[in-house]
Amino acid sequence: MNTPVVLSAKGVDLFYGETPAVRNAEISLSRGEIVAITGQSGSGKSSLLYCLAGVLPVARGEICFEGRPLGALDDEELSAIRRERFGFVFQYGELLPELTVEENAALPLRLVGQRKSEALAAAGEVLDRLGLADLRQRRPSQVSGGQCQRVAVARSLVHRPAVVFADEPTGSLDSNNATAVLEEFLCLARSQGAAVVLVTHDVQVASRADHRYTMCDGVLTAEVREVS
């Protein structure tokens, strides 16, 4: 049985001034699918990610989320989708220093109006799965880099989004922490049925994806895996 496509892009172009950043990109993701985009710095991979997330408006082409063209939505509708249906993980976590670990993890639920007690309880469950049960009341400055990134993973998945956008999610970590965080992130995302767009320069990280793409000078190319 085919899984419905949750996010797709067709013929997408993006320019910075007159400089092309993304050229005629096409990609699609189904529920629970993990797609990795690799490429050198400046290749356009992060720009494409932010187009897919509706953060950057495209010059040409169409991006659809659950069959709805993002370009046809107004700012309020786009913001609601990013807030309620999308999750984000960034290279350096981007946690709020004034909040505790559990408050950071609960933030997406608070932003959609869930009561604080319920949001913290839900965040606690995800933090437990990531081995952070004893760190809930600490501030980001009081935990390690690997632990901060696990909190960022919890925050990206606590509201059970349809799609998670991960931009170099392990790029700031040493190899041991990177492997552990990636394993926990992808395992949790798969268990929730979230699709993941994973941007990375690390081919080992990309190898964990269901499908891989490479990007060079704004051109996206699907990799064909050899069948052994």
N, C-alpha and C positions, 0 to 999 in steps of 0.2 A: 504494500500500500504506500503510495506517495504521500509524503508529508507536505502540507501546504507551505508555499513560500511566504515568509513573514516580512522579508526586506529585500528589495531589488533595486538595481540601478541599470539604466539603459542609455547608452550614448551620452554619458555625462562629461561635460567640459567645465573646467574652472580656470579662470585667469586672475593673475595678480597684475593689474594694469594691462599691459599688452603681452605679458609673459604667461604662457600656458603652464598651469600646475598639474592639471588632470586633463587627459585627452581621450575622449570617446570610451570611457570606462563602462564595463558591463560586469555585473556580479549579482548573485542571488544567494539568500540564506533561508533555510528551512528551520522550523522549530527544533531546538536542541543541537543544531549544527555549529561546528567551530571552524571558522575560516581564518587563515593567517595570511597577512600581506607583508612581504619582506621587500627590502630595498635599501639602498644607501641613503644617507642623510641628504635631504633635498630632492629625493626622487618623486615626492608627491604623495607618499603613502598616508601621512597624517592628514594632509589636506583632503584626501578622499574620505578618510574616516569621518572628518567633521562635516563633509557634504552628506554622507550617509546618515549622520545623526541630526541633520537639519540645522546645524549650527552655521555652516557656510552656504549661501545661496548659489546654485549652479548657474552657469551662463547658458548652457544648452543641455538637453536631455531630460530625463525624468527619474526621480527616486520615489519609490512607493513603499509605504509601510502598511502591511495588512490590506493591500489593494488600494490604499488611498494615496494619491500623489501629494508629496509634501509641498510641492510648489503651489498647490491649490489652496493650502491652508493659510489662515491669517496668523499673526504673531502669537495671539492668545492660544490658538489651537496647537500650534507647534510647541509652545512652551509647556502646555499640558501633556503632550506626548513625551517630551524629553523628561518631564518631571515624574510622570506616572508609569510610562511603559519602557523607558530606556534606563540603563545603568551605565556608569562610567568609572573606569579605573585609570589613573594617570601614573606616570613614571615615579613621581615623588610623593604619591599618596594624596597630597593636598588636603590633609586633615585640618580642622579648625583648632588652633592651639588652646583656645579658652574652654573647649568642651572636653568632657571625659571620653574615654574610649567608647563606652556604650552610647553616649549622646551623639558622638560622631556617626556611629553605625546606624543609629535610629533616625538620622536626619531626613532621609527620603520619606519616611512615614510621617514624620512631623510636618513636612512641607505639603503633604496632601491632606492634612487635617486630622490625622489619627491622634487619639488621646495619648498624653505622654506616657502613662503607665503601660498602655498596650504597645506603644512603639518600643519602649525600652524592653518589654518582655520579649517581643519578636526579635529585637536586636540581640538580646542575650542568648536566644536559641542559636542564632547564626554564629555568634562569637564562640559559643561552646563547641560547635562543630569545627571551628578553626583553632581550637586549643587555647582560647584567650579568656576562659571563664574567670581566672584569677586576676585579670587586669582591667576589669570593667570600669573601675573608679579612677584609674590613672589617667593622667593627661598624656597627649602624644609625646611631650618632651621627656616623659618618664619611662618610655618603652623603646625597644630597639627599632632599627630600620625595617627589619623583617616583620616585626610585630605590627608596626605602623601600616605596612603594606597589606597585612592580613586584615586589619581594620578597614582599609580602603576596599578590599574585596568584599567584606561583610556589608559595607555600606552600599556597594553596587548591586547586591543581590537581595537585600533585606526586604524590598518591596516586590520581589518576584517579577522582575521586568521581563519583557518579551525579548529584548536584545540588550546585550552588554557590549560597550565599546571600550576596548582596552588598548591604550597607547603606550607601548613600551612598559608594560606593567611590572617587569622584573629588571628593567634596565639599570636601576640604582642599587641592586642587591648583589652580594657575592654569589658565587656559583651554587653553593650549598643552599643558601636561603632562596635563591631564585628557583631552584628545582622544587623545593618544598612548597613555596607559595604558589607556583604555577600548578602543581599537582592538586593542591587544595582548591584553588580557584576553578579549574576546569572540572574537577569532580563535582563540586557544588553546583556549578552552572548546568552541567549535564543532568544532575538529579532534579533540578527545577525545570528542565526543558527549555532553558534560555538559549537563544542563538548568541554566538560570540563573534565579534569582529576583532581580531587580534593583530595589531600592528607591531612589528618587531624587526630588528636588524639581525637577531640571533637565529640562525638556522636550526639550532637544537630546540629552541622554544617553538618555532614554526612547525617542527616535525610532529608535535603533539596534536596538530589540527587535523580535521577531517579532509580539508581541501586547502591547497596552498596556491598563492598567487605571488608573482614578483612584479615590482614596479620599477621602471627606469625612465627618466625624463618624462614623467607623467603618464606613461603608457602601462596599462595593467595587462598582465599576461598570466593565464592559468597554467600551472605546472601539471604535467602529465606524469603520474607515478607509474613506474614500471611494475608489471605484474610478475611476481616470482613463481 
